[in-house]
Amino acid sequence: MKLRRCQAAWALLVLLPLPGAGVGATLYRCVSATGEVAIQQRPCAAGWQQSWRREVAPEPDAAPVAPLHVPARDSAAGASLGAARAP
């Protein structure tokens, strides 16, 4: 049972559309007579039971974030500046 959940989770991750792809998708969860689980983007095959169907909308594109620039500290330069200020 635990293995089936893990397989289903990986299948879901693989089948989800990439962020920013701009296209929605329909996911189907199909269960076989032996209990195998498949999550896919097409309807269940003959002999498989559909347990749910989900409409998946793509994530909205995030606004770009400006990188934070922090100047590197140069200990040698800081020491010389400190020495220049001293009387």
C-alpha positions as CSV (number, residue, x, y, z in Angstrom):
1,M,0.0,0.0,0.0
2,K,2.8,2.4,0.9
3,L,4.6,1.6,-2.4
4,R,1.4,2.4,-4.4
5,R,1.1,5.8,-2.7
6,C,4.7,6.6,-3.4
7,Q,4.3,5.5,-7.1
8,A,1.1,7.6,-7.3
9,A,2.8,10.6,-5.8
10,W,5.7,10.4,-8.3
11,A,3.3,9.9,-11.1
12,L,1.4,13.1,-10.0
13,L,4.6,15.1,-9.9
14,V,5.7,13.9,-13.3
15,L,2.3,14.6,-14.9
16,L,1.7,18.0,-13.5
17,P,2.2,20.8,-16.0
18,L,5.3,22.9,-15.6
19,P,4.7,26.3,-14.0
20,G,4.3,29.0,-16.6
21,A,3.3,26.5,-19.3
22,G,0.0,28.4,-19.7
23,V,-2.1,25.3,-20.4
24,G,-4.4,23.6,-17.9
25,A,-4.7,19.9,-17.7
26,T,-7.1,17.2,-16.6
27,L,-5.8,14.5,-14.4
28,Y,-7.5,11.1,-13.9
29,R,-6.8,8.6,-11.1
30,C,-7.4,5.1,-12.3
31,V,-7.4,1.9,-10.2
32,S,-7.0,-1.6,-11.7
33,A,-8.8,-4.7,-10.6
34,T,-5.6,-5.7,-8.8
35,G,-5.4,-2.4,-6.9
36,E,-2.7,-0.7,-9.1
37,V,-3.1,3.1,-9.2
38,A,-2.3,5.3,-12.2
39,I,-2.6,9.1,-12.3
40,Q,-2.6,10.3,-15.9
41,Q,-3.7,12.9,-18.3
42,R,-6.1,10.7,-20.4
43,P,-9.2,8.8,-19.3
44,C,-8.8,5.4,-17.8
45,A,-8.2,2.4,-20.1
46,A,-10.7,-0.5,-20.3
47,G,-10.6,-2.6,-17.2
48,W,-9.6,0.3,-15.0
49,Q,-11.9,2.2,-12.6
50,Q,-11.8,6.0,-12.5
51,S,-11.7,7.1,-8.9
52,W,-11.4,10.8,-9.5
53,R,-10.9,13.5,-12.1
54,R,-9.2,16.9,-11.4
55,E,-8.9,20.0,-13.5
56,V,-5.4,21.4,-12.9
57,A,-4.8,25.1,-13.6
58,P,-1.2,26.3,-14.2
59,E,0.4,28.4,-11.5
60,P,0.3,32.1,-12.3
61,D,3.7,33.5,-13.3
62,A,5.3,35.2,-10.3
63,A,6.5,38.8,-10.6
64,P,10.3,39.0,-11.0
65,V,12.1,39.8,-7.8
66,A,15.2,42.0,-8.0
67,P,18.3,40.3,-6.6
68,L,19.6,41.6,-3.4
69,H,23.1,43.0,-3.8
70,V,25.3,43.1,-0.8
71,P,28.8,44.3,-1.4
72,A,31.5,42.0,-0.3
73,R,33.4,43.0,2.8
74,D,37.1,43.3,2.2
75,S,38.9,43.1,5.5
76,A,42.1,44.6,4.1
77,A,40.3,47.6,2.6
78,G,38.4,48.1,5.9
79,A,41.6,48.1,7.9
80,S,43.2,50.6,5.6
81,L,40.2,52.9,5.8
82,G,40.2,52.7,9.5
83,A,43.9,53.6,9.6
84,A,43.4,56.5,7.3
85,R,40.7,58.0,9.7
86,A,42.8,57.7,12.8
87,P,44.6,60.9,13.8
